[in-house]
Amino acid sequence: MPETLSVGSFHINESLLPTGGAEGYIVDLAKSMIHSGIPIHLGTGRVEELALPRISHIIPGIDEKTEGEPLLRQVGEVVVVMEKNELEVVHLHSIDNPGLYNQLAESFPIIRTVHDSRAVCPTEFRINGTGQLCGVAIGDQCLNCPADGLEMAIIADKKKTLNALNKLDLVLVPSEYTKEQLVINGVSKEKVEVLPLFVPTGLEPKPKDVESHASDILFIGRVVKSKGLAEAIEAVSRIKQSFRFVVCGDGPDIGTCQKMVIDFEMTDKVKFVGWTDRKETGKYLAGTGVLVVPSIGPESFGLVGLEAMYYRKPVVAFNAGGINEWLRSGENGFLVERGNIDEMTRALSILLSSKKTRTDFGNQGKAMADTEFTIESHKQKLMGVYSRIKR
């Protein structure tokens, strides 16, 4: 094993429950590092069930902005874990705490991975008041972006955290899109490095499970406006062929989307199965024909698309954020103009009509997943980064 695979790291996130993209990434990475004999420990500020309890540490409040005695206590707990386990790099994830950055940087090299748009948008979704993608820096114009407005303190807080990123050794992002958004917001481009995500593996379902989770079209995600389920429902309502559309997910807009299905008289075609864990999600991916990613808010990467590629499934998605960095239209699916319902309907109809096209796209996607987005490649690149910055 290359010498660069020996740098120990302490990964700290707001949560370690593998329910979201960042949390799942951290747990998968940790399992792979343990398997390879690479030192790694995990930290969270929340008292919760831990996926990997032997290497996990609860540091109360570290996921919040703290100062004074609470901050010094958190820093002390991090130092204990680092020194006791002979770790060399602190790797922060969704931790917005400039005071913590400054204190830890005195003793250790610090990396932060920015996983989503929360770092560059007070409303999280990076969509402006007119419904268009936002491409400007956080500022006064954000005050009236959401319908109920924002407090200036929230904007000032975001700007403070963004400025603090420049004091870290490096900021990692999953896509060129996310890097661009950080640079727009004042983070030095020399501080930001793109490290694409990897495909989680090892959840291959049994054939009988695939049959019981079959569908023609599949949606996986939070049911919020930015994820575009409403747009997907409208698109499938215009499809002429017969189809089964399964929705895996839950959220505040679920009632609105269920009503749309009733209004379009598609209750016999659309099934809402609620939130699914990763094992169950794998069964639905293996059993579907096409994954639809209709996000109208920009995705920092869109990991669910890689998961579909792993299962040899084509993807139809709106061109929003970092999706176009792995979805190659006409090769592993169709990249559709953001918000263009007719174009999405056409793309889905083409794939529903042609098993050969689905198979060809699926095979090309699988080849990409197995060569460009493997966990081993990701791990090697990450260890290379650690080796560059360790002291």
C-alpha positions as CSV (number, residue, x, y, z in Angstrom):
1,M,0.0,0.0,0.0
2,P,1.4,3.4,-0.9
3,E,3.0,5.4,2.0
4,T,0.4,8.2,1.4
5,L,-2.3,5.9,2.8
6,S,-1.0,6.3,6.4
7,V,-2.3,9.8,7.4
8,G,-4.7,9.6,10.3
9,S,-7.7,11.9,10.4
10,F,-10.5,13.1,12.7
11,H,-13.7,13.7,10.7
12,I,-16.2,16.0,12.5
13,N,-19.8,16.6,11.3
14,E,-23.1,17.9,12.7
15,S,-24.4,14.3,12.7
16,L,-23.1,10.8,12.0
17,L,-26.4,9.1,11.3
18,P,-26.1,7.8,7.7
19,T,-29.4,9.3,6.6
20,G,-28.1,12.2,4.4
21,G,-25.5,12.6,1.7
22,A,-22.7,14.0,3.9
23,E,-23.4,11.6,6.7
24,G,-23.5,8.6,4.4
25,Y,-20.3,9.7,2.7
26,I,-18.4,10.0,6.1
27,V,-19.6,6.6,7.3
28,D,-18.8,4.9,4.0
29,L,-15.3,6.5,3.9
30,A,-14.6,5.5,7.5
31,K,-15.5,1.9,6.8
32,S,-13.3,1.8,3.8
33,M,-10.4,3.4,5.7
34,I,-10.8,0.9,8.5
35,H,-10.7,-1.9,6.1
36,S,-7.5,-0.6,4.6
37,G,-5.9,-0.1,8.0
38,I,-5.9,3.8,7.8
39,P,-6.4,5.6,11.1
40,I,-9.7,7.5,11.3
41,H,-12.0,8.7,14.0
42,L,-15.4,10.5,13.8
43,G,-16.9,13.3,15.9
44,T,-20.4,14.7,16.2
45,G,-22.0,17.3,18.4
46,R,-25.2,15.4,18.8
47,V,-26.1,12.6,21.3
48,E,-27.3,10.0,18.8
49,E,-27.0,6.4,17.8
50,L,-23.5,6.0,16.3
51,A,-23.0,3.9,13.2
52,L,-19.3,3.2,14.1
53,P,-19.3,3.5,17.9
54,R,-15.7,2.2,18.4
55,I,-14.2,5.2,16.6
56,S,-16.9,7.8,17.2
57,H,-16.9,10.6,19.8
58,I,-19.7,12.9,20.9
59,I,-18.4,16.4,21.6
60,P,-21.6,18.3,22.8
61,G,-22.2,21.5,20.9
62,I,-19.4,21.3,18.4
63,D,-21.9,21.5,15.6
64,E,-23.0,24.9,16.9
65,K,-21.3,28.3,17.0
66,T,-19.6,28.6,20.4
67,E,-17.2,30.9,22.2
68,G,-15.5,31.3,25.6
69,E,-15.4,28.3,27.9
70,P,-17.7,26.0,25.8
71,L,-15.4,26.5,22.8
72,L,-12.2,25.9,24.7
73,R,-13.8,22.7,26.1
74,Q,-14.6,21.4,22.6
75,V,-11.1,22.3,21.4
76,G,-9.7,20.4,24.3
77,E,-11.8,17.3,23.5
78,V,-10.6,17.4,19.9
79,V,-7.0,17.7,21.0
80,V,-7.4,14.6,23.3
81,V,-8.8,12.5,20.4
82,M,-6.1,13.7,18.0
83,E,-3.2,13.0,20.4
84,K,-4.5,9.8,22.0
85,N,-5.0,8.2,18.6
86,E,-1.9,9.8,16.9
87,L,-4.1,11.5,14.2
88,E,-2.6,14.2,12.0
89,V,-5.4,16.0,10.2
90,V,-8.7,17.5,11.4
91,H,-11.3,17.1,8.7
92,L,-14.5,19.2,9.2
93,H,-17.7,18.7,7.3
94,S,-20.9,20.6,8.0
95,I,-19.4,22.6,10.9
96,D,-19.9,26.3,10.7
97,N,-17.9,27.5,13.7
98,P,-15.2,30.1,12.8
99,G,-14.0,30.1,16.4
100,L,-13.3,26.4,16.3
101,Y,-11.4,26.9,13.0
102,N,-9.1,29.5,14.5
103,Q,-8.4,27.5,17.7
104,L,-7.7,24.2,16.1
105,A,-5.6,25.7,13.3
106,E,-3.0,26.6,16.0
107,S,-2.3,22.9,16.5
108,F,-3.3,20.9,13.5
109,P,-3.9,21.2,9.7
110,I,-7.6,21.8,9.1
111,I,-9.7,20.8,6.0
112,R,-13.3,21.5,5.5
113,T,-15.5,19.7,3.0
114,V,-18.5,21.8,1.8
115,H,-21.1,19.3,0.8
116,D,-24.1,21.5,-0.1
117,S,-25.4,25.0,-0.8
118,R,-26.0,25.9,2.9
119,A,-22.5,27.3,3.0
120,V,-23.3,29.9,0.3
121,C,-27.0,30.5,0.7
122,P,-29.0,31.6,3.8
123,T,-32.0,29.7,2.5
124,E,-30.0,26.6,1.5
125,F,-31.5,26.2,-1.9
126,R,-29.6,28.8,-4.0
127,I,-32.8,29.9,-5.8
128,N,-33.6,33.6,-5.9
129,G,-36.9,35.3,-5.4
130,T,-37.8,35.0,-9.0
131,G,-37.3,31.3,-9.1
132,Q,-34.0,31.5,-11.0
133,L,-30.7,30.0,-10.0
134,C,-28.7,32.4,-7.8
135,G,-25.2,33.2,-8.8
136,V,-24.3,36.2,-6.6
137,A,-22.5,36.5,-3.3
138,I,-24.4,36.6,0.0
139,G,-25.4,40.2,0.8
140,D,-28.2,42.6,1.4
141,Q,-30.1,41.3,-1.7
142,C,-30.7,38.1,0.2
143,L,-32.9,39.8,2.8
144,N,-36.1,39.6,0.7
145,C,-35.3,36.3,-1.1
146,P,-37.6,34.0,0.9
147,A,-41.2,35.1,1.2
148,D,-40.9,35.7,4.9
149,G,-37.6,37.5,4.7
150,L,-34.3,37.1,6.5
151,E,-32.6,38.8,9.4
152,M,-29.4,40.6,8.7
153,A,-27.7,38.7,11.5
154,I,-28.1,35.4,9.5
155,I,-26.5,36.9,6.4
156,A,-23.6,38.4,8.5
157,D,-23.1,35.0,10.2
158,K,-22.8,33.2,6.8
159,K,-20.3,35.8,5.5
160,K,-18.2,35.4,8.7
161,T,-18.0,31.6,8.2
162,L,-17.2,32.1,4.5
163,N,-14.4,34.5,5.4
164,A,-13.0,32.0,7.9
165,L,-12.7,29.3,5.3
166,N,-9.7,31.3,3.9
167,K,-7.9,30.6,7.1
168,L,-8.1,26.8,6.7
169,D,-5.4,24.7,5.0
170,L,-7.8,23.6,2.3
171,V,-11.5,23.5,1.4
172,L,-12.7,20.4,-0.5
173,V,-15.8,20.4,-2.7
174,P,-17.5,17.6,-4.8
175,S,-17.9,19.7,-8.0
176,E,-16.6,22.6,-10.0
177,Y,-20.0,24.2,-9.5
178,T,-19.6,24.2,-5.8
179,K,-16.0,25.6,-6.1
180,E,-17.4,28.4,-8.3
181,Q,-20.0,29.4,-5.7
182,L,-17.4,29.6,-2.9
183,V,-15.1,31.7,-5.1
184,I,-18.1,34.1,-5.9
185,N,-18.5,34.4,-2.1
186,G,-14.9,35.4,-1.5
187,V,-13.1,32.2,-0.8
188,S,-9.7,32.1,-2.5
189,K,-9.8,29.7,-5.5
190,E,-6.3,28.5,-4.4
191,K,-7.9,27.3,-1.2
192,V,-10.6,25.2,-2.9
193,E,-10.0,21.8,-4.5
194,V,-12.5,19.6,-6.3
195,L,-12.7,16.0,-5.1
196,P,-15.7,14.2,-6.7
197,L,-17.7,11.8,-4.6
198,F,-17.6,8.0,-4.9
199,V,-20.2,5.3,-5.5
200,P,-21.3,3.5,-2.3
201,T,-21.1,-0.3,-2.9
202,G,-21.9,-3.5,-1.1
203,L,-25.7,-3.2,-1.0
204,E,-26.6,-5.5,-3.9
205,P,-30.2,-6.8,-3.3
206,K,-31.4,-10.3,-3.9
207,P,-33.4,-10.9,-7.1
208,K,-36.7,-11.4,-5.2
209,D,-36.2,-8.0,-3.5
210,V,-35.7,-6.4,-6.9
211,E,-39.0,-7.9,-8.2
212,S,-40.9,-6.6,-5.2
213,H,-39.4,-3.1,-5.6
214,A,-39.9,-2.8,-9.4
215,S,-40.8,0.5,-11.1
216,D,-40.4,2.1,-14.5
217,I,-39.4,5.5,-13.1
218,L,-37.9,6.3,-9.6
219,F,-37.5,9.4,-7.6
220,I,-35.3,9.5,-4.4
221,G,-34.9,12.5,-2.2
222,R,-36.4,15.0,0.2
223,V,-39.8,16.3,-0.9
224,V,-39.0,20.0,-0.9
225,K,-39.5,22.5,-3.7
226,S,-35.8,22.6,-4.7
227,K,-35.8,18.8,-5.4
228,G,-38.4,19.2,-8.1
229,L,-40.8,16.3,-7.4
230,A,-43.7,18.5,-8.5
231,E,-42.0,19.1,-11.9
232,A,-41.4,15.4,-12.2
233,I,-45.1,14.6,-11.5
234,E,-46.2,17.0,-14.1
235,A,-43.7,15.6,-16.6
236,V,-44.9,12.0,-16.1
237,S,-48.5,13.1,-16.4
238,R,-47.8,13.8,-20.0
239,I,-46.3,10.4,-20.8
240,K,-48.4,8.4,-23.3
241,Q,-47.0,4.9,-22.4
242,S,-48.0,3.0,-19.3
243,F,-45.6,3.3,-16.4
244,R,-45.1,2.9,-12.7
245,F,-43.6,5.8,-10.8
246,V,-42.3,5.2,-7.3
247,V,-41.4,8.1,-5.0
248,C,-38.9,7.4,-2.2
249,G,-38.8,10.3,0.2
250,D,-40.7,12.6,2.5
251,G,-40.8,16.2,3.4
252,P,-42.9,19.3,3.8
253,D,-44.2,19.3,0.2
254,I,-45.4,15.7,0.2
255,G,-49.1,16.7,0.6
256,T,-48.9,19.0,-2.3
257,C,-47.3,16.4,-4.5
258,Q,-49.8,13.7,-3.5
259,K,-52.6,16.1,-4.4
260,M,-51.1,16.7,-7.8
261,V,-51.2,12.9,-8.4
262,I,-54.9,12.9,-7.5
263,D,-55.6,15.9,-9.7
264,F,-53.8,14.2,-12.7
265,E,-55.7,11.0,-12.0
266,M,-52.5,9.0,-11.6
267,T,-53.1,7.3,-8.3
268,D,-52.9,3.9,-10.0
269,K,-49.5,4.8,-11.6
270,V,-47.7,6.7,-8.8
271,K,-46.7,5.1,-5.5
272,F,-45.4,7.1,-2.5
273,V,-43.3,4.8,-0.2
274,G,-42.0,7.4,2.2
275,W,-38.4,7.7,3.4
276,T,-36.2,4.6,2.8
277,D,-33.0,3.6,4.4
278,R,-29.9,2.9,2.2
279,K,-30.5,-0.9,2.0
280,E,-34.1,-0.4,0.9
281,T,-33.1,2.4,-1.5
282,G,-30.7,0.0,-3.2
283,K,-33.6,-2.4,-3.8
284,Y,-35.6,0.3,-5.5
285,L,-32.7,1.4,-7.6
286,A,-32.0,-2.2,-8.7
287,G,-35.7,-2.6,-9.6
288,T,-36.3,0.5,-11.6
289,G,-35.9,1.4,-15.3
290,V,-35.0,5.0,-15.0
291,L,-34.0,7.4,-12.2
292,V,-35.3,10.9,-12.5
293,V,-33.4,13.7,-10.7
294,P,-35.7,16.8,-11.3
295,S,-33.9,19.2,-9.0
296,I,-34.6,22.8,-9.8
297,G,-32.3,23.9,-7.1
298,P,-28.6,23.4,-7.9
299,E,-27.2,20.1,-6.6
300,S,-23.6,20.3,-5.2
301,F,-23.1,17.0,-7.0
302,G,-26.1,14.7,-7.0
303,L,-24.8,11.4,-5.4
304,V,-28.0,9.5,-6.1
305,G,-27.1,9.7,-9.8
306,L,-23.9,7.8,-9.2
307,E,-25.8,5.2,-7.2
308,A,-28.2,4.7,-10.2
309,M,-25.1,4.3,-12.5
310,Y,-23.7,1.6,-10.1
311,Y,-27.0,-0.3,-10.7
312,R,-26.8,0.2,-14.4
313,K,-29.7,2.6,-14.5
314,P,-30.0,5.6,-16.9
315,V,-30.6,9.0,-15.3
316,V,-32.8,11.9,-16.5
317,A,-32.1,15.1,-14.7
318,F,-32.4,18.9,-15.0
319,N,-29.2,20.7,-15.6
320,A,-28.8,22.3,-12.2
321,G,-25.5,22.7,-10.3
322,G,-22.9,19.9,-10.5
323,I,-25.1,17.3,-12.1
324,N,-23.6,18.0,-15.6
325,E,-20.2,16.9,-14.2
326,W,-21.2,13.2,-14.2
327,L,-24.4,13.1,-16.4
328,R,-23.3,13.0,-20.0
329,S,-26.4,13.4,-22.1
330,G,-26.8,10.7,-24.7
331,E,-24.3,8.4,-22.9
332,N,-25.6,7.5,-19.4
333,G,-28.9,9.4,-19.6
334,F,-30.4,12.7,-20.6
335,L,-29.5,16.1,-19.3
336,V,-32.5,18.3,-19.6
337,E,-32.8,22.1,-19.6
338,R,-33.7,23.2,-16.0
339,G,-37.4,23.4,-15.6
340,N,-38.3,22.3,-19.1
341,I,-41.2,19.9,-18.4
342,D,-41.8,19.0,-22.1
343,E,-38.1,18.1,-22.5
344,M,-38.2,15.9,-19.4
345,T,-41.3,14.1,-20.6
346,R,-39.7,13.5,-24.0
347,A,-36.5,12.1,-22.4
348,L,-38.4,9.8,-20.1
349,S,-40.6,8.6,-23.0
350,I,-37.6,7.7,-25.1
351,L,-36.2,5.6,-22.3
352,L,-39.5,3.9,-21.5
353,S,-39.9,3.0,-25.2
354,S,-36.5,1.5,-25.7
355,K,-35.1,-1.3,-23.6
356,K,-31.9,-1.2,-25.7
357,T,-31.3,2.5,-25.0
358,R,-31.9,1.9,-21.3
359,T,-29.4,-1.0,-21.4
360,D,-26.8,0.9,-23.4
361,F,-27.0,4.0,-21.1
362,G,-27.0,1.8,-18.0
363,N,-23.9,-0.1,-19.2
364,Q,-22.0,3.2,-20.0
365,G,-23.0,4.6,-16.6
366,K,-21.8,1.5,-14.8
367,A,-18.4,1.7,-16.7
368,M,-18.1,5.4,-15.5
369,A,-19.0,4.5,-12.0
370,D,-16.4,1.7,-11.9
371,T,-13.6,3.7,-13.3
372,E,-14.1,7.4,-12.5
373,F,-15.9,7.3,-9.2
374,T,-14.5,4.5,-7.1
375,I,-13.9,4.7,-3.4
376,E,-10.4,3.5,-3.8
377,S,-9.6,6.4,-6.2
378,H,-11.3,8.9,-3.9
379,K,-9.4,7.5,-0.9
380,Q,-6.0,7.7,-2.6
381,K,-6.7,11.3,-3.7
382,L,-7.8,12.3,-0.2
383,M,-4.7,10.7,1.4
384,G,-2.6,12.7,-1.1
385,V,-4.3,15.9,0.1
386,Y,-3.6,14.9,3.7
387,S,0.0,14.2,3.0
388,R,0.5,17.6,1.4
389,I,-0.8,19.6,4.3
390,K,0.3,17.5,7.3
391,R,2.8,19.2,9.6
